Amino acid sequence: MTTLQRKPVNPVGHLTPQDIEAIGRELDAIRDEVISSRGERDAAYIRRVIKVQRWLELGSRGVLLFSILPPAWLVGTAGLAVAKILENMEIGHNVMHGQWDWMRDPKIHSTTWEWDNASPSEQWKHSHNELHHTYTNVIGRDNDLGYGIMRVDEDQRWHPVHLGQPLWNFVNACFFEYGIAAYDLELGRNLSTKERRRSPQFKAGVRQVLRKIGRQVAKDYVLHPLLSGPSFLHTIAANAVANLIRNLWTHSVIMCGHFPKGVETFEKSSIEGETRGEWYLRQMLGSANISGGRLMHLMTGNLSFQIEHHLFPDLPSNRYQEIAPKIQDLFQRYGLSYTSGPLPKQVASAWAKVFRLALPNRRTAPKPPAPTRRREPVGVS
C-alpha cells in the first residue's frame, strides 16, 4: 500500500501484516457462509425482478404507441427509463458478473446474457470483471477510474487539458453507454498508433460494437417508433429521453462508488506481490456506499453496497444488504473508515473531486520557522 504510506495520515498505518491477513480470513468466512446458503429464495428474487422489468418495459412501450398524447408520453417515458435502469443495473450488470450462474439456468447465465446497452457483453465483461475488479482504483490499470479522460488523483501530473474534464465528464454522463463501449475498446490507446489501429483484434472489436449499436438504434429509434404510427416522432423523443435518464442515473451511481471523499487510489507498484488480504483491503478502501432504502438499493443494482460488491462481486446482489452489518463491524473493529452517504451527498462529493482535480494542485506556502526565545546570559537578572 505504498501510496497510502506516503500520506500525512496513513489510514492503514495501524494495521500489521497479521491484521490484514486476519481481515482476509474473516471475509473469506463471510463469503463461504453466503455461498453455502444460496437457494430458492435467491433464485425467486432474480426471476421476480426479471419478470417485473420485462412487463414494465412491454407496458411502457405499449403506452408509447399513443405518445402523441402528453400523458401517455410522460407515463411511457418514465416507465421505459425505469425498465432500462433495472435491466442494466440489477439484472444485466449482476448476471454478467456470474452472480446467478450457480442456478444453471441458461437464460440467466453470464455466458448467454446480452444487455440493453451499446457495449457488447463480452467486451464489457473483460474490461469490467477482469480489469476493473482486479485493479480497483489502481491509477493506470483501472479504466473505470476516470474512464481514461479525467485526472483522478492529486499525484497525477496536471495538464491544461484537464481544465475541460468537468465538461468531458458531463458529456460522458449523457452518452454513458457509448462511453462504456469506447473504453471497452480502449479506443484512445488503440487509435494512438498505426499498428494498433490495424490490429485484427481491434478491428473485430470495432465491428462487434458497431453491430451492437446498430441493433440498439434500430430497436429504439426505428422499429418501435414505426409501430407507433402517428406517434412516430414522439416515440423517438421518448426513447431518447429514457436512454438519457438511464445514462445519467447509471453514471451517477458508478461515480458514487469510487470517486467520493474518503475513497483511496493506488499506484501500480502498490499491488506488486499483493496478498489475498491486501486485495480485500484495497477493495474496502477503494469503494464507497450509498445509503437509502430498498427502492434505492434495487434501482442501483445493489451497487449502493459498492464496498460489499467489490469484496464479493459474484455473490447474489440481494445478499449485500444482509452482510453489510458484518462488513461494517469488521471496519470498526480494525479502525477503518466505512465510506457511505446519501445519494445527493455522494454525487456532490464525486463532482467536487472532478472540478478540484481539473485545476492544478494548490501550492502550500512553507510554514514560517518557529520563533526562538532569546536566552538571557547566565547570572543576568
C-alpha positions, 0 to 999 in steps of 0.5 A: 500500500505504498501510496497510502504510506506516503500520506500525512495520515496513513489510514492503514498505518495501524494495521500489521501484516497479521491484521490484514491477513486476519481481515482476509480470513474473516471475509473469506468466512463471510463469503463461504457462509453466503455461498453455502446458503444460496437457494430458492429464495435467491433464485425467486428474487432474480426471476421476480425482478426479471419478470417485473422489468420485462412487463414494465418495459412491454407496458411502457412501450405499449403506452408509447404507441399513443405518445402523441398524447402528453400523458401517455408520453410522460407515463411511457417515458418514465416507465421505459427509463425505469425498465432500462435502469433495472435491466442494466443495473440489477439484472444485466450488470449482476448476471454478467458478473456470474452472480446467478450462474450457480442456478444453471439456468441458461437464460440467466447465465453470464455466458448467454446474457446480452444487455440493453446497452451499446457495449457488447457483453463480452467486451464489457465483461473483460474490461469490467470483471477482469480489469476493473475488479482486479485493479480497483482504483489502481491509477493506470490499470483501472479504466473505470477510474476516470474512464481514461479522460479525467485526472483522478488523483492529486499525484497525477501530473496536471495538464491544461487539458484537464481544465475541460474534464468537468465538461468531458465528464458531463458529456460522458454522463449523457452518452454513458453507454457509448462511453462504456463501449469506447473504453471497452475498446480502449479506443484512445490507446488503440487509435494512438498508433498505426499498428494498433489501429490495424490490429485484427483484434481491434478491428473485430472489436470495432465491428462487434460494437458497431453491430451492437449499436446498430441493433440498439438504434434500430430497436429504439429509434426505428422499429418501435417508433414505426409501430407507433404510427402517428406517434412516430416522432414522439416515440423517438423523443421518448426513447431518447429521453429514457436512454438519457435518464438511464445514462445519467442515473447509471453514471451517477451511481458508478461515480458514487462508488469510487470517486467520493471523499474518503475513497483511496487510489493506488499506484501500480507498484502498490499491488506488486506481490499483493496478498489475498488480504491486501486485495480485500483491503484495497477493495474496502478502501477503494469503494464507497456506499450509498445509503437509502432504502430498498427502492434505492438499493434495487434501482442501483443494482445493489451497487449502493453496497459498492464496498460489499460488491467489490469484496464479493462481486459474484455473490447474489446482489440481494445478499449485500444488504444482509452482510453489510452489518458484518462488513461494517463491524469488521471496519470498526473493529480494525479502525477503518473508515466505512465510506457511505452517504446519501445519494445527493451527498455522494454525487456532490462529493464525486463532482467536487473531486472532478472540478478540484482535480481539473485545476492544478494542485494548490501550492502550500506556502512553507510554514514560517520557522518557529520563533526562538526565545532569546536566552538571557546570559547566565547570572543576568537578572 
